[in-house]
Amino acid sequence: MPSREWNGVERRETSRLLVALAVKLEHGEGWTRDVSASGVFFTTQGSFFPGAPVRFVLELEHVDPAGVVPVACEGKVVRVEPRPQAIGLAVHICSYEFGGRQSWDGIP
C-alpha cells in the first residue's frame, strides 16, 4: 500500500496562482484561494462530496475595461475540507467557457 505521507514531490499537473476571485455556484457563492489551468480551490457553503459534479462561474475583474469577465466552468470535486464557517473544495476543471454568458439555474 502506498504511503500517504508527503514525500516532497509535487504531483500537480500545472502551477497554481494564489488569487481571490469571486465564485458563483448554482446554490451559493464563494472565493478562490488558488487557481490553475486544471483546477481550483475555493471556499463556499453547502454540501459537497468527492466525485460530485459541480458547475460554477469564476469572475475575473480588471481584465476588461467593460467589466467583469465570467468564466463558466464544469468540474468534479476532488477533495472537501471542513472549515470553521465554510467548506473548502478542490475541484478538477473538466471544461470551461472563457467569457461565457451562459445561464444556469441561479448562475447569471
Secondary structure, DSSP 8 states (H G I E B T S, - for coil): ----S--S----SS--EE---EEEETTEEEEEEEE-SSEEEEEE-S---TT-EEEEEEEE-SS-TTS-EEEEEEEEEEEEEE-SSSEEEEEEEEEEEET----BTTB-
